């Protein structure tokens, strides 16, 4: 029995492939195992999850990093992502000693993306310490040593080498990141921002994901992480702040004034109990939003988009969320994601199967609304673009 008209007679409109601006590929292997949460542990949260993440990362080497990255990037491409920003901080051997090739882990990630057929922007992230306490840097835990560099000059030298390596590999690009304000001293932020400006690179940073992070920043610097980033020239139109959940009106205004992009990762933020994006405040301030899969507990850009829209509707206690303003939330997130990673806005496209059960009865004129409310990866009929 026929399921409908011949595919050749059914329109297959094109939409932009989604841009995943924030991924930690290796965390895909934490699926399931990281959910062993004791009901008696009322304080099980991001910080306890982080300890489990340190354990997972201790087992990685370049070969296993390639394998997990290939698995998750293949999943991303099938789900509708066309480009990924890999926020990469697993730099060294477990004891902190560099590999013979200092960028071996980053190169493994990039080669996996090429093999999976997805564009990649490597975002090597600076990491130096385990926070600050009583007037001094806190030494990294054993699980963090492989993330860390002794000084910012060593880190930037490795970024130089990675950029040179990537320049000969089509589909591989390099930006730069600071892991967070707790992971690097403040002068590193200025140095990274200056380097990014000098070389025309996008820059990313985690900020204001957790209340404890704000408390620690106030103790060390007397301000919020975003105030600190602004003071050190880190914010701007080529900057992406990841999460920015626990945020004041003044910080929203700061992001809007500097035209900084915010990367929302709704499925990860929900999984870790982080809270949720103040989507309505960002909408009103016209702060640009992009999406990322972050921990890769879920790899589904339609779900991330839908989560953003439903968060906005819940916050507004109405159906007047993000979609009502943009008219094409999927397209806007894809365009902002391209700006976040410094790639062409429509370098990759997807053909949509309008016969898919989630779109059955949807007209082409209503497709932008369906993409943000009811679509799923199964609608993808094929991919195009370079």
C-alpha positions in Angstrom: 0.0 0.0 0.0 1.4 3.4 -0.9 2.4 5.8 1.8 1.6 8.8 -0.4 2.6 10.5 -3.6 5.8 9.5 -5.3 8.8 11.4 -3.7 9.5 13.0 -7.0 6.1 14.8 -6.9 6.3 16.0 -3.3 8.2 19.3 -2.7 11.3 19.0 -0.6 12.0 22.5 0.6 15.5 23.4 1.8 16.3 24.8 5.3 19.6 25.7 6.7 21.4 23.0 8.5 21.6 23.9 12.2 24.9 25.1 13.7 25.8 23.4 17.0 27.9 26.1 18.7 28.8 24.2 21.8 29.8 20.5 22.1 32.0 18.5 24.4 32.2 15.4 22.2 33.8 13.0 24.8 30.9 13.5 27.2 28.6 11.4 24.9 30.1 8.3 26.6 28.6 9.5 29.9 25.1 8.7 28.8 23.2 6.5 31.2 26.1 6.0 33.6 26.0 9.6 34.7 22.3 9.2 35.7 23.0 6.9 38.7 21.8 9.5 41.2 21.0 8.5 44.8 17.6 9.7 46.1 19.4 10.2 49.4 21.8 12.7 47.8 19.8 15.9 47.9 22.9 17.9 46.8 23.6 15.9 43.6 24.1 18.6 41.0 26.4 20.0 38.4 29.4 19.8 40.8 28.9 16.2 41.6 28.3 15.4 37.9 31.6 17.2 37.2 33.5 14.7 39.4 32.0 11.9 37.3 33.1 13.8 34.2 36.7 13.9 35.5 36.6 10.1 35.9 35.3 9.7 32.3 38.0 11.9 30.9 40.8 10.1 32.6 40.3 7.1 30.3 40.7 9.1 27.0 43.6 9.0 24.6 43.8 10.2 21.0 42.4 6.9 19.6 39.4 6.8 22.0 38.8 10.5 21.6 38.6 9.9 17.8 36.1 7.1 18.3 33.7 8.9 20.6 33.9 12.1 18.5 33.2 10.1 15.3 30.2 8.5 16.9 28.7 11.8 18.1 29.5 13.8 15.0 27.9 11.1 12.8 24.9 11.4 15.1 24.9 15.2 14.8 25.0 15.1 11.0 22.1 12.7 10.8 20.1 14.8 13.3 20.3 18.0 11.2 23.5 19.7 12.4 25.9 20.9 9.6 28.7 22.5 11.7 29.9 21.9 15.2 31.8 24.2 17.5 33.9 21.8 19.7 34.8 23.5 23.0 37.9 21.4 23.5 39.9 21.3 26.8 41.2 17.7 27.0 44.6 18.8 25.9 47.3 16.6 27.6 48.0 13.2 29.0 46.2 12.3 32.3 49.1 13.5 34.4 49.2 16.9 32.6 52.2 16.0 30.5 51.8 17.1 26.9 51.7 14.5 24.2 54.6 14.3 21.8 52.3 16.2 19.4 50.9 18.8 21.8 47.6 19.1 19.8 47.1 15.3 19.4 43.7 15.3 21.1 42.4 18.3 19.1 43.6 16.8 15.9 41.8 13.6 16.7 38.6 15.5 17.2 39.0 17.4 13.9 39.8 14.2 11.9 36.6 12.6 13.4 34.5 15.5 12.2 36.0 15.3 8.7 35.3 11.5 8.6 31.7 12.2 9.7 31.2 14.8 7.1 30.4 17.7 9.4 32.2 21.0 9.5 34.1 21.8 12.6 35.3 24.9 14.4 37.8 23.8 17.1 37.6 26.0 20.1 40.7 25.2 22.2 39.9 26.3 25.7 42.4 27.8 28.2 42.4 26.2 31.6 44.9 26.8 34.5 43.4 26.2 37.9 40.6 24.8 40.0 39.3 28.2 41.0 40.4 30.6 43.7 40.3 30.6 47.5 41.8 32.7 50.3 43.8 34.9 47.9 45.4 32.2 45.8 44.7 30.0 42.8 43.5 26.5 43.8 45.6 23.7 42.2 43.8 21.5 39.7 42.4 18.2 40.9 43.9 15.0 39.4 41.1 14.8 36.9 41.8 18.4 35.7 45.5 18.2 35.2 45.2 17.2 31.6 43.2 20.4 30.9 45.8 22.8 32.3 48.6 24.9 31.0 51.2 26.6 33.2 50.9 30.0 31.5 48.8 31.7 28.9 51.8 32.0 26.5 52.1 28.2 26.3 48.4 27.9 25.6 48.5 30.5 22.9 51.5 28.9 21.3 49.6 25.6 21.0 46.7 27.6 19.4 49.1 29.0 16.9 50.3 25.5 16.0 46.7 24.2 15.8 45.7 27.0 13.4 48.7 26.2 11.2 47.7 22.5 11.1 44.0 23.3 10.4 44.8 25.7 7.5 45.6 22.8 5.2 42.4 20.8 6.1 39.2 21.7 4.4 36.2 22.0 6.7 38.4 22.5 9.8 38.6 26.0 11.4 39.9 27.3 14.7 38.6 29.8 17.2 39.6 30.2 20.8 38.0 29.9 24.2 38.6 30.5 27.9 37.0 27.7 29.8 35.5 30.0 32.5 36.5 32.7 34.9 37.0 30.2 37.6 39.5 28.2 35.4 41.8 31.1 34.4 43.2 34.1 36.2 41.8 37.5 35.0 44.9 38.5 33.0 44.4 35.4 30.8 41.1 36.9 29.7 42.7 40.0 28.3 45.5 38.0 26.6 43.0 35.7 24.9 40.8 38.6 23.8 43.8 40.4 22.4 45.0 37.3 20.5 41.5 36.7 19.1 41.2 40.3 17.9 44.7 40.2 16.3 43.9 37.0 14.4 40.2 37.6 13.6 39.0 34.6 15.7 35.7 34.0 17.4 36.0 33.5 21.1 33.8 31.5 23.5 33.5 31.1 27.3 31.3 29.4 29.8 29.7 31.9 32.2 26.9 32.1 34.8 25.7 28.5 34.6 25.6 27.9 38.3 24.9 30.2 41.4 28.1 28.9 43.1 30.1 30.2 40.1 28.7 33.8 40.8 29.6 33.5 44.5 33.2 32.5 43.7 33.6 35.3 41.2 32.3 37.9 43.6 34.6 36.6 46.3 37.7 36.9 44.0 36.8 39.9 41.8 33.9 41.7 43.5 31.7 41.4 40.4 29.8 38.9 38.2 31.6 36.8 35.6 30.1 38.9 32.8 31.2 42.2 34.4 34.7 40.7 34.6 34.7 39.6 31.0 33.5 43.0 29.9 36.2 44.7 31.9 38.9 42.6 30.2 37.6 43.3 26.7 36.3 39.7 26.2 32.7 40.5 25.2 31.7 41.7 21.8 30.1 40.7 18.5 32.5 37.8 17.9 32.1 36.5 21.4 29.8 33.7 22.6 28.9 33.3 26.2 27.7 29.7 26.9 24.7 29.3 29.3 24.3 32.8 30.9 21.4 31.4 32.9 21.7 33.1 36.4 21.9 36.7 35.3 20.9 40.1 36.4 19.2 42.8 34.3 22.5 44.7 34.2 24.2 41.7 32.7 21.5 41.3 30.1 22.0 44.9 29.2 25.8 44.3 29.1 25.3 41.4 26.6 23.0 43.5 24.5 25.3 46.6 24.5 28.3 44.5 23.3 26.2 42.5 20.8 27.5 39.3 22.4 25.9 36.0 21.5 24.5 33.6 24.1 24.7 29.9 23.5 21.7 28.1 25.1 22.0 24.3 25.7 18.5 23.4 27.0 18.7 19.6 27.1 22.1 19.7 29.0 21.0 22.5 31.2 17.9 20.5 32.2 19.9 17.3 32.7 22.4 19.0 35.0 19.8 20.9 36.9 21.4 24.2 36.0 18.1 26.1 35.6 16.8 27.6 32.4 17.6 30.4 30.1 15.8 33.8 30.8 14.5 33.7 27.2 12.0 36.5 27.5 14.5 38.9 29.0 16.9 38.1 26.1 14.1 38.5 23.6 13.2 41.9 24.9 16.9 43.0 25.0 17.5 41.6 21.5 20.3 39.5 22.6 21.3 37.0 19.9 20.7 33.3 20.8 22.3 30.2 19.3 22.1 26.5 20.5 24.5 23.8 21.4 24.3 20.1 22.4 27.0 20.6 25.1 27.2 17.2 27.0 25.5 15.4 24.1 23.1 13.6 26.4 20.8 14.4 23.5 21.7 15.2 19.9 18.6 16.8 18.4 18.6 20.4 17.2 14.8 20.2 16.8 14.5 19.4 20.5 16.8 22.2 21.5 14.8 24.6 19.4 11.5 23.4 20.8 12.9 23.6 24.4 13.8 27.2 23.9 10.4 28.1 22.6 8.6 26.2 25.3 10.8 27.8 28.0 9.9 31.2 26.6 6.2 30.4 26.6 6.3 29.2 30.2 8.1 32.3 31.3 5.6 34.6 29.6 2.6 32.4 30.6 1.4 32.8 27.1 2.1 31.6 23.5 4.0 34.8 22.8 7.5 33.3 23.1 10.4 33.5 20.7 8.7 32.2 17.6 6.0 34.8 17.6 8.7 37.5 17.3 11.1 35.8 14.8 8.6 34.0 12.6 11.5 31.5 11.9 13.2 30.5 15.1 15.1 27.7 13.4 16.5 30.0 10.8 17.4 32.7 13.3 19.2 30.2 15.6 21.1 28.8 12.6 22.2 32.3 11.4 23.3 33.3 14.9 25.1 30.0 15.2 27.0 30.7 12.0 28.0 34.1 13.4 29.0 32.5 16.7 31.4 30.2 14.9 32.4 32.6 12.1 31.2 30.4 9.3 29.0 31.0 6.3 25.3 31.3 7.2 24.0 28.8 4.6 27.1 26.8 3.8 25.1 23.6 4.4 21.4 23.0 3.8 18.9 20.2 4.5 16.1 19.0 2.3 12.8 18.4 4.2 10.6 15.4 3.6 7.1 17.0 3.9 5.6 13.4 4.0 7.1 12.6 7.4 4.5 11.9 10.0 5.5 14.9 12.1 4.9 17.2 9.2 1.9 15.5 7.6 -0.6 18.2 6.7 1.8 21.1 7.2 2.0 23.5 4.4 5.3 24.9 3.2 4.3 28.4 4.4 3.8 27.0 7.9 7.1 25.0 7.8 9.1 27.6 9.9 6.5 27.3 12.7 6.5 23.5 12.6 10.3 23.3 12.8 10.2 25.0 16.2 7.2 23.1 17.6 6.7 19.6 16.2 9.5 18.6 13.8 12.1 15.9 14.5 15.3 14.6 12.8 13.3 12.1 10.7 12.1 15.0 8.5 15.6 15.3 6.9 15.5 13.9 3.4 19.1 14.8 2.5 21.8 17.3 2.9 23.4 19.8 0.5 26.0 22.5 0.5 29.7 22.5 1.1 
